[in-house]
Amino acid sequence: MTFEEAKRWLLAEAGRRGVDLEVLGSVERRLQINAQDGKAGETTVATRGGMGLRVVDGGRVGYASTEDLSEGSLAWALTEAIENAALQPAGAAALPAGGALGRHDLVDEGLSGTVAEKRDKAVSLETELKRDPRVQSVQYALYGESQGETVIGSTRGVDGSYRSGRASLVAGLVMRADGSVKQGFEFAHANDFHQLEPGRTALRALEGLGRHLGARPLTTGRRRAVLEPRVVSTLLSLLAYSLSGKTLAEGKSALAGKLGERVAAAGFTLVDDPTLRGGLASRPFDSEGTPSRRVVLVEDGVLRSFLHNTETAARTGQQTTGHAQRSYAGTLGVGITNLVLSPGAGVTPGDGVLVTDLMGVHAGANPITGDVSLQAMGLETVGGETFPVDDFAVSFNLFELLQRIDEVGDVPETHADPRGAGAVTAPSLAVPDVSFAGK
Amino acid sequence: MVDTHSVSALLARGKAAGADFAEVYAERWRRRVLRVVDGAVEEATSVVQLGAGIRLFFGHDVLYGYTNDLSDAGLTEVLDSLVAVRDDGVGRPDAGGRGGLDLRRSDAFVPLPGPRVPPDARDKRWRLERLREADAGARVDPAVKQVEATLAEVEQEVMVANTDGVLADDQRTRTRLVVHVIASDGVETQTGHHGPGLSVGLELLETHPPAEAGRRAAEIALTNLRARKAPAGTMPVVVGNAFGGVIFHEALGHLLETTSVARNASVLAGRLGEQVASPVVTYVDDGTIPHAWGSTRIDDEGAPTERTVLIENGVLTSYMVDRWGALVTGYRPTGSGRRQDYTFAPTSRMRNTFVLNGDTPKEDLFAGVEYGLYAKVMGGGQVRPGSGEYNFAVKEGYMIRDGRIAEPVRGAMLLGKGPDTIKKVVAVSDDGSNEPGMCGSKSGYVPTEIGQPHLLVSEIVVGGEA
């Protein structure tokens, strides 16, 4: 069966069995080519998809999924989901009611092209990187694309589908000069692969990493910190954990009970906007069919909203914001889409440390408490003179840091969310008196 | 899953495009997981997985793609994309691709018995009750604070066809029960786990009563609670049977896979016929044991599995060789090509790998040891495959004093190099048995059994408290 046929068959069968059912079908097609010595090296060609079933029966929720859309497997998955629901303790769960959401195409012809054209993007990225004599090795010179189709339907009236996709270039390299060795990455993403410019990505990679060669150890002390957009993106992704209604419902959010209160400095405005035109993570509706809308999370420093699906909204007495996230094989969660920090007036140059990258975020940052102590790369400015520094860690509490921001940059950059499927757009931030531990 | 004519035409299309070898692998899985924490359902999931992988060889270069669109168009698209990447980007028309290949269903396989109680024969309530028995079985002491019991079941249908004309299929059913126990006396917290698993259906819960598995997991946690810290030093070690074999699995077995041997990334590469271990050691990898966790009728390249003697009386007799490994090294293939699922290309992997029984009674292993360690139950560890350097945690350990098992110790680590340690095996007892595990490597996680009898190693570095 096709997705549409399978969806109709399942919904009809659920009606016969007297249970509420939501089906979420998705298929992802991936192409990934890593250039090696001017040719295609390691390559991935993959298509993977399936249907996820969420059954609600007597207030209990049960899940099952299938990649096989034959009648036998669909029936098996439905039976299993009903039985899995029956094992749960009694509850008051319900599927959201909904309506026709339409069919949407967010990719258009953006990924149409021959495999050779795409391979050549990777090959020219490798060539451009290797032009620089300081490049010791290229670990990745990769073209990647992903396009997906998502279909949703439920016995409570939800019905819709959309197509989305994006293409990326990834450069991973090691540079060496005068005994100093640095390793780094650079990414570029676009909805249309023709917009990817290997020369530009290579240049950004070489400049971004090359400026760290010859670094000397940073001495311990408190300094003004300017966090580059990449670093700010990482921190916002960490903050998103506390803004998640799921975290809130589980009693783990440090922002619980702070709606309407100041949680960041004035000038800090954070929105999540799934409707952003050309956004890397835009979508017309979420994983339970709630139509997308722009949600202001923090407005001029004041907490305005958490991110919710209908389940976390019900558990916390709030409204869904249309941020349900799940894969067909997973259970219901909450996730960001295009998380955007509004640009400000700009960051004034001055003495301090420009933090350019953070390492080991999984281990060195606690999303619950906001305590961050991470190895970093950067450039120090003393008396107007700038030089690269390394062998240091930067430490702060994220929630406390947000309150102390004194300047917001005016040039935003977009990065893929390191913790999920979303995208984060942010300018630089300047914060006085930040703790640096080094020599 | 896929019709033979389509597969035949697809393989021919691969050949016509210039591939030296083409393979189609298709599979369908049913997976069920039920996890209970302190008697309450924490996870209940059911998954059907279906997909196909296409592999092409151009010389020694391997290209792999996969899809779960098993229509002719879906499969052809994957194959053509692989060819296009390899080629000048345009792909070649299927000049000779229409005729198809002559596939022959092979019957040269040792049949393996199927499940006696298939998963569909019992309902979810029945499973939940069995898991609650495991919970009850673990409650042997007030120090037992948390019990997590998981039942994982898989049913897999596999089909493999290739341009050698091979057409083979297999049906695999596996069931595993894992119990984790957390025990605490208010000061210390210790854990224990036990996880029987076999290529069987729900009869696993008859042959391995859940209450017994719970009790065993609790015993380990409780023993660790009353143990004191292990001493550090180099000393003789008696390594326990069954999962004790994890050291040789990680620090020796992986070095015998052509995945590392063919790339010259193993210290045991190129040493066939040499004495690489103590003469009391015979090391076997056997995929044909009925109902064993790592047994399959065919491997994931469609070749019959077999019993491969890797080391016989200390002499290296064979590697574990998959198709690519055979192509590159020239060694005889051993039916060792395995993969987690259709999203992985196969590589050479272990099946059920163990040290054969010796003739020393177990008590005699301890008799000659004045001061040493008894590593009764082994835990996880790490290995550097190039050198075979390993470190493993001892989950349940005791000191050996004057030839006898003495007080329990915890926190011991065994450190060494696999190829050195296997030369220092002094004596092997006769109580060999195997335990299931999930082995992770380049082609994902695959079920393998690990095993050995109790054996005495003359010296191993024990990391503990100095």
Interface residues (C-beta under 8 A of the other chain):
Chain A: V27 L31 I33 A40 T43 T44 V45 A46 T47 R48 G49 G50 G62 Y63 A64 S65 T66 E67 D68 S73 W76 A77 E80 A81 E83 N84 A86 L87 Q88 P89 T114 V115 A116 E117 R119 D120 A329
Chain B: R28 R30 R32 L34 A40 V41 A44 T45 S46 V47 V48 Q49 L50 G51 L63 Y64 G65 Y66 T67 N68 D69 G74 E77 V78 S81 L82 A84 V85 R86 D88 G89 V90 G91 D123 K124 R125 L128 T343
